[in-house]
Amino acid sequence: MNIQWYPGHMAKAQRLIKESLKLTQVIFELLDARVPRSSR
């Protein structure tokens, strides 16, 4: 029995992000200063 734990909306969002990156020139990564190591 194969259990699907990865929701479809998350897979769709990840696919859309990958497609959008082709059009992107700059990417900013914003981290929470209160928890710098665990927010990555």
CHARMM internal coordinates of N, CA and C (Angstrom, degrees):
IC EDIT
DIST 1 N 1 CA 1.4546
DIST 1 CA 1 C 1.5258
ANGL 1 N 1 CA 1 C 108.79
DIST 1 C 2 N 1.3022
ANGL 1 CA 1 C 2 N 116.18
DIHE 1 N 1 CA 1 C 2 N 120.11
DIST 2 N 2 CA 1.4590
ANGL 1 C 2 N 2 CA 122.64
DIHE 1 CA 1 C 2 N 2 CA -179.72
DIST 2 CA 2 C 1.5286
ANGL 2 N 2 CA 2 C 109.25
DIHE 1 C 2 N 2 CA 2 C -95.80
DIST 2 C 3 N 1.3170
ANGL 2 CA 2 C 3 N 116.83
DIHE 2 N 2 CA 2 C 3 N 119.44
DIST 3 N 3 CA 1.4672
ANGL 2 C 3 N 3 CA 121.30
DIHE 2 CA 2 C 3 N 3 CA -178.20
DIST 3 CA 3 C 1.5238
ANGL 3 N 3 CA 3 C 109.03
DIHE 2 C 3 N 3 CA 3 C -97.16
DIST 3 C 4 N 1.3253
ANGL 3 CA 3 C 4 N 116.83
DIHE 3 N 3 CA 3 C 4 N 124.74
DIST 4 N 4 CA 1.4639
ANGL 3 C 4 N 4 CA 123.04
DIHE 3 CA 3 C 4 N 4 CA 177.71
DIST 4 CA 4 C 1.5204
ANGL 4 N 4 CA 4 C 108.84
DIHE 3 C 4 N 4 CA 4 C -91.68
DIST 4 C 5 N 1.3237
ANGL 4 CA 4 C 5 N 117.32
DIHE 4 N 4 CA 4 C 5 N 104.13
DIST 5 N 5 CA 1.4616
ANGL 4 C 5 N 5 CA 120.16
DIHE 4 CA 4 C 5 N 5 CA -178.94
DIST 5 CA 5 C 1.5208
ANGL 5 N 5 CA 5 C 111.60
DIHE 4 C 5 N 5 CA 5 C -99.21
DIST 5 C 6 N 1.3334
ANGL 5 CA 5 C 6 N 118.33
DIHE 5 N 5 CA 5 C 6 N -14.11
DIST 6 N 6 CA 1.4596
ANGL 5 C 6 N 6 CA 121.92
DIHE 5 CA 5 C 6 N 6 CA -176.93
DIST 6 CA 6 C 1.5216
ANGL 6 N 6 CA 6 C 108.83
DIHE 5 C 6 N 6 CA 6 C -88.80
DIST 6 C 7 N 1.3360
ANGL 6 CA 6 C 7 N 118.09
DIHE 6 N 6 CA 6 C 7 N 107.39
DIST 7 N 7 CA 1.4622
ANGL 6 C 7 N 7 CA 121.16
DIHE 6 CA 6 C 7 N 7 CA -176.02
DIST 7 CA 7 C 1.5315
ANGL 7 N 7 CA 7 C 112.94
DIHE 6 C 7 N 7 CA 7 C -61.69
DIST 7 C 8 N 1.3013
ANGL 7 CA 7 C 8 N 114.94
DIHE 7 N 7 CA 7 C 8 N 147.35
DIST 8 N 8 CA 1.4571
ANGL 7 C 8 N 8 CA 121.00
DIHE 7 CA 7 C 8 N 8 CA -178.58
DIST 8 CA 8 C 1.5135
ANGL 8 N 8 CA 8 C 113.76
DIHE 7 C 8 N 8 CA 8 C -61.18
DIST 8 C 9 N 1.3414
ANGL 8 CA 8 C 9 N 118.25
DIHE 8 N 8 CA 8 C 9 N -35.71
DIST 9 N 9 CA 1.4621
ANGL 8 C 9 N 9 CA 119.63
DIHE 8 CA 8 C 9 N 9 CA -178.55
DIST 9 CA 9 C 1.5269
ANGL 9 N 9 CA 9 C 111.12
DIHE 8 C 9 N 9 CA 9 C -68.11
DIST 9 C 10 N 1.3388
ANGL 9 CA 9 C 10 N 117.32
DIHE 9 N 9 CA 9 C 10 N -29.29
DIST 10 N 10 CA 1.4653
ANGL 9 C 10 N 10 CA 120.15
DIHE 9 CA 9 C 10 N 10 CA 177.41
DIST 10 CA 10 C 1.5293
ANGL 10 N 10 CA 10 C 110.33
DIHE 9 C 10 N 10 CA 10 C -72.44
DIST 10 C 11 N 1.3130
ANGL 10 CA 10 C 11 N 117.44
DIHE 10 N 10 CA 10 C 11 N -40.43
DIST 11 N 11 CA 1.4623
ANGL 10 C 11 N 11 CA 121.74
DIHE 10 CA 10 C 11 N 11 CA 177.82
DIST 11 CA 11 C 1.5260
ANGL 11 N 11 CA 11 C 110.16
DIHE 10 C 11 N 11 CA 11 C -64.21
DIST 11 C 12 N 1.3262
ANGL 11 CA 11 C 12 N 116.50
DIHE 11 N 11 CA 11 C 12 N -40.41
DIST 12 N 12 CA 1.4593
ANGL 11 C 12 N 12 CA 120.84
DIHE 11 CA 11 C 12 N 12 CA 179.37
DIST 12 CA 12 C 1.5271
ANGL 12 N 12 CA 12 C 110.70
DIHE 11 C 12 N 12 CA 12 C -65.05
DIST 12 C 13 N 1.3257
ANGL 12 CA 12 C 13 N 117.25
DIHE 12 N 12 CA 12 C 13 N -43.45
DIST 13 N 13 CA 1.4671
ANGL 12 C 13 N 13 CA 121.05
DIHE 12 CA 12 C 13 N 13 CA 179.22
DIST 13 CA 13 C 1.5230
ANGL 13 N 13 CA 13 C 110.79
DIHE 12 C 13 N 13 CA 13 C -63.29
DIST 13 C 14 N 1.3223
ANGL 13 CA 13 C 14 N 117.17
DIHE 13 N 13 CA 13 C 14 N -41.74
DIST 14 N 14 CA 1.4648
ANGL 13 C 14 N 14 CA 120.51
DIHE 13 CA 13 C 14 N 14 CA 179.46
DIST 14 CA 14 C 1.5323
ANGL 14 N 14 CA 14 C 110.48
DIHE 13 C 14 N 14 CA 14 C -64.39
DIST 14 C 15 N 1.3159
ANGL 14 CA 14 C 15 N 117.58
DIHE 14 N 14 CA 14 C 15 N -40.16
DIST 15 N 15 CA 1.4623
ANGL 14 C 15 N 15 CA 121.65
DIHE 14 CA 14 C 15 N 15 CA 178.00
DIST 15 CA 15 C 1.5294
ANGL 15 N 15 CA 15 C 110.82
DIHE 14 C 15 N 15 CA 15 C -64.43
DIST 15 C 16 N 1.3379
ANGL 15 CA 15 C 16 N 117.22
DIHE 15 N 15 CA 15 C 16 N -41.73
DIST 16 N 16 CA 1.4620
ANGL 15 C 16 N 16 CA 120.69
DIHE 15 CA 15 C 16 N 16 CA 179.02
DIST 16 CA 16 C 1.5256
ANGL 16 N 16 CA 16 C 111.70
DIHE 15 C 16 N 16 CA 16 C -66.34
DIST 16 C 17 N 1.3157
ANGL 16 CA 16 C 17 N 117.27
DIHE 16 N 16 CA 16 C 17 N -36.80
DIST 17 N 17 CA 1.4677
ANGL 16 C 17 N 17 CA 120.86
DIHE 16 CA 16 C 17 N 17 CA 177.71
DIST 17 CA 17 C 1.5216
ANGL 17 N 17 CA 17 C 109.96
DIHE 16 C 17 N 17 CA 17 C -64.27
DIST 17 C 18 N 1.3307
ANGL 17 CA 17 C 18 N 117.23
DIHE 17 N 17 CA 17 C 18 N -44.53
DIST 18 N 18 CA 1.4675
ANGL 17 C 18 N 18 CA 120.75
DIHE 17 CA 17 C 18 N 18 CA 179.02
DIST 18 CA 18 C 1.5242
ANGL 18 N 18 CA 18 C 111.05
DIHE 17 C 18 N 18 CA 18 C -60.72
DIST 18 C 19 N 1.3289
ANGL 18 CA 18 C 19 N 117.16
DIHE 18 N 18 CA 18 C 19 N -39.70
DIST 19 N 19 CA 1.4625
ANGL 18 C 19 N 19 CA 120.77
DIHE 18 CA 18 C 19 N 19 CA 178.45
DIST 19 CA 19 C 1.5264
ANGL 19 N 19 CA 19 C 110.90
DIHE 18 C 19 N 19 CA 19 C -68.08
DIST 19 C 20 N 1.3229
ANGL 19 CA 19 C 20 N 117.70
DIHE 19 N 19 CA 19 C 20 N -38.44
DIST 20 N 20 CA 1.4636
ANGL 19 C 20 N 20 CA 121.97
DIHE 19 CA 19 C 20 N 20 CA -179.22
DIST 20 CA 20 C 1.5221
ANGL 20 N 20 CA 20 C 111.85
DIHE 19 C 20 N 20 CA 20 C -69.68
DIST 20 C 21 N 1.3236
ANGL 20 CA 20 C 21 N 117.60
DIHE 20 N 20 CA 20 C 21 N -28.83
DIST 21 N 21 CA 1.4639
ANGL 20 C 21 N 21 CA 120.74
DIHE 20 CA 20 C 21 N 21 CA -179.31
DIST 21 CA 21 C 1.5242
ANGL 21 N 21 CA 21 C 112.06
DIHE 20 C 21 N 21 CA 21 C -63.90
DIST 21 C 22 N 1.3181
ANGL 21 CA 21 C 22 N 117.56
DIHE 21 N 21 CA 21 C 22 N -24.29
DIST 22 N 22 CA 1.4659
ANGL 21 C 22 N 22 CA 120.90
DIHE 21 CA 21 C 22 N 22 CA 177.93
DIST 22 CA 22 C 1.5281
ANGL 22 N 22 CA 22 C 110.99
DIHE 21 C 22 N 22 CA 22 C -65.05
DIST 22 C 23 N 1.3297
ANGL 22 CA 22 C 23 N 117.23
DIHE 22 N 22 CA 22 C 23 N -26.92
DIST 23 N 23 CA 1.4603
ANGL 22 C 23 N 23 CA 122.19
DIHE 22 CA 22 C 23 N 23 CA -178.10
DIST 23 CA 23 C 1.5278
ANGL 23 N 23 CA 23 C 112.70
DIHE 22 C 23 N 23 CA 23 C -98.03
DIST 23 C 24 N 1.3219
ANGL 23 CA 23 C 24 N 117.09
DIHE 23 N 23 CA 23 C 24 N -1.22
DIST 24 N 24 CA 1.4600
ANGL 23 C 24 N 24 CA 122.43
DIHE 23 CA 23 C 24 N 24 CA -173.02
DIST 24 CA 24 C 1.5167
ANGL 24 N 24 CA 24 C 111.45
DIHE 23 C 24 N 24 CA 24 C -92.59
DIST 24 C 25 N 1.3437
ANGL 24 CA 24 C 25 N 116.16
DIHE 24 N 24 CA 24 C 25 N 138.00
DIST 25 N 25 CA 1.4566
ANGL 24 C 25 N 25 CA 121.21
DIHE 24 CA 24 C 25 N 25 CA 177.40
DIST 25 CA 25 C 1.5241
ANGL 25 N 25 CA 25 C 111.92
DIHE 24 C 25 N 25 CA 25 C -105.01
DIST 25 C 26 N 1.3263
ANGL 25 CA 25 C 26 N 117.65
DIHE 25 N 25 CA 25 C 26 N -28.47
DIST 26 N 26 CA 1.4639
ANGL 25 C 26 N 26 CA 121.84
DIHE 25 CA 25 C 26 N 26 CA -177.96
DIST 26 CA 26 C 1.5266
ANGL 26 N 26 CA 26 C 108.69
DIHE 25 C 26 N 26 CA 26 C -136.42
DIST 26 C 27 N 1.3443
ANGL 26 CA 26 C 27 N 115.72
DIHE 26 N 26 CA 26 C 27 N 139.12
DIST 27 N 27 CA 1.4616
ANGL 26 C 27 N 27 CA 121.23
DIHE 26 CA 26 C 27 N 27 CA 176.80
DIST 27 CA 27 C 1.5175
ANGL 27 N 27 CA 27 C 108.19
DIHE 26 C 27 N 27 CA 27 C -127.44
DIST 27 C 28 N 1.3250
ANGL 27 CA 27 C 28 N 116.51
DIHE 27 N 27 CA 27 C 28 N 129.96
DIST 28 N 28 CA 1.4604
ANGL 27 C 28 N 28 CA 122.59
DIHE 27 CA 27 C 28 N 28 CA 176.26
DIST 28 CA 28 C 1.5225
ANGL 28 N 28 CA 28 C 108.38
DIHE 27 C 28 N 28 CA 28 C -108.67
DIST 28 C 29 N 1.3224
ANGL 28 CA 28 C 29 N 116.11
DIHE 28 N 28 CA 28 C 29 N 135.19
DIST 29 N 29 CA 1.4568
ANGL 28 C 29 N 29 CA 120.70
DIHE 28 CA 28 C 29 N 29 CA 174.67
DIST 29 CA 29 C 1.5197
ANGL 29 N 29 CA 29 C 107.51
DIHE 28 C 29 N 29 CA 29 C -108.23
DIST 29 C 30 N 1.3116
ANGL 29 CA 29 C 30 N 116.87
DIHE 29 N 29 CA 29 C 30 N 119.09
DIST 30 N 30 CA 1.4551
ANGL 29 C 30 N 30 CA 122.43
DIHE 29 CA 29 C 30 N 30 CA -178.15
DIST 30 CA 30 C 1.5204
ANGL 30 N 30 CA 30 C 108.88
DIHE 29 C 30 N 30 CA 30 C -105.95
DIST 30 C 31 N 1.3367
ANGL 30 CA 30 C 31 N 116.09
DIHE 30 N 30 CA 30 C 31 N 120.32
DIST 31 N 31 CA 1.4574
ANGL 30 C 31 N 31 CA 121.74
DIHE 30 CA 30 C 31 N 31 CA -179.99
DIST 31 CA 31 C 1.5158
ANGL 31 N 31 CA 31 C 109.90
DIHE 30 C 31 N 31 CA 31 C -110.12
DIST 31 C 32 N 1.3002
ANGL 31 CA 31 C 32 N 115.94
DIHE 31 N 31 CA 31 C 32 N 149.11
DIST 32 N 32 CA 1.4557
ANGL 31 C 32 N 32 CA 122.06
DIHE 31 CA 31 C 32 N 32 CA 177.03
DIST 32 CA 32 C 1.5275
ANGL 32 N 32 CA 32 C 108.43
DIHE 31 C 32 N 32 CA 32 C -77.53
DIST 32 C 33 N 1.3315
ANGL 32 CA 32 C 33 N 118.00
DIHE 32 N 32 CA 32 C 33 N 118.96
DIST 33 N 33 CA 1.4654
ANGL 32 C 33 N 33 CA 122.51
DIHE 32 CA 32 C 33 N 33 CA -176.26
DIST 33 CA 33 C 1.5217
ANGL 33 N 33 CA 33 C 112.51
DIHE 32 C 33 N 33 CA 33 C -67.62
DIST 33 C 34 N 1.3225
ANGL 33 CA 33 C 34 N 117.76
DIHE 33 N 33 CA 33 C 34 N -19.72
DIST 34 N 34 CA 1.4623
ANGL 33 C 34 N 34 CA 120.39
DIHE 33 CA 33 C 34 N 34 CA -179.49
DIST 34 CA 34 C 1.5241
ANGL 34 N 34 CA 34 C 111.92
DIHE 33 C 34 N 34 CA 34 C -74.06
DIST 34 C 35 N 1.3137
ANGL 34 CA 34 C 35 N 117.28
DIHE 34 N 34 CA 34 C 35 N -29.63
DIST 35 N 35 CA 1.4657
ANGL 34 C 35 N 35 CA 121.80
DIHE 34 CA 34 C 35 N 35 CA -179.92
DIST 35 CA 35 C 1.5369
ANGL 35 N 35 CA 35 C 109.23
DIHE 34 C 35 N 35 CA 35 C -136.78
DIST 35 C 36 N 1.3204
ANGL 35 CA 35 C 36 N 117.99
DIHE 35 N 35 CA 35 C 36 N 69.25
DIST 36 N 36 CA 1.4596
ANGL 35 C 36 N 36 CA 120.45
DIHE 35 CA 35 C 36 N 36 CA -171.16
DIST 36 CA 36 C 1.5300
ANGL 36 N 36 CA 36 C 114.93
DIHE 35 C 36 N 36 CA 36 C -61.08
DIST 36 C 37 N 1.3133
ANGL 36 CA 36 C 37 N 119.09
DIHE 36 N 36 CA 36 C 37 N -37.04
DIST 37 N 37 CA 1.4725
ANGL 36 C 37 N 37 CA 120.00
DIHE 36 CA 36 C 37 N 37 CA -177.13
DIST 37 CA 37 C 1.5315
ANGL 37 N 37 CA 37 C 112.20
DIHE 36 C 37 N 37 CA 37 C -79.21
DIST 37 C 38 N 1.2940
ANGL 37 CA 37 C 38 N 117.54
DIHE 37 N 37 CA 37 C 38 N -39.05
DIST 38 N 38 CA 1.4617
ANGL 37 C 38 N 38 CA 119.37
DIHE 37 CA 37 C 38 N 38 CA -175.25
DIST 38 CA 38 C 1.5247
ANGL 38 N 38 CA 38 C 113.32
DIHE 37 C 38 N 38 CA 38 C -84.39
DIST 38 C 39 N 1.3293
ANGL 38 CA 38 C 39 N 119.19
DIHE 38 N 38 CA 38 C 39 N -8.58
DIST 39 N 39 CA 1.4624
ANGL 38 C 39 N 39 CA 120.15
DIHE 38 CA 38 C 39 N 39 CA -179.15
DIST 39 CA 39 C 1.5217
ANGL 39 N 39 CA 39 C 112.40
DIHE 38 C 39 N 39 CA 39 C -88.59
DIST 39 C 40 N 1.3167
ANGL 39 CA 39 C 40 N 118.39
DIHE 39 N 39 CA 39 C 40 N -1.13
DIST 40 N 40 CA 1.4755
ANGL 39 C 40 N 40 CA 120.68
DIHE 39 CA 39 C 40 N 40 CA 179.90
DIST 40 CA 40 C 1.4862
ANGL 40 N 40 CA 40 C 111.40
DIHE 39 C 40 N 40 CA 40 C -81.10
END
COOR INIT
IC SEED 1 N 1 CA 1 C
IC BUILD
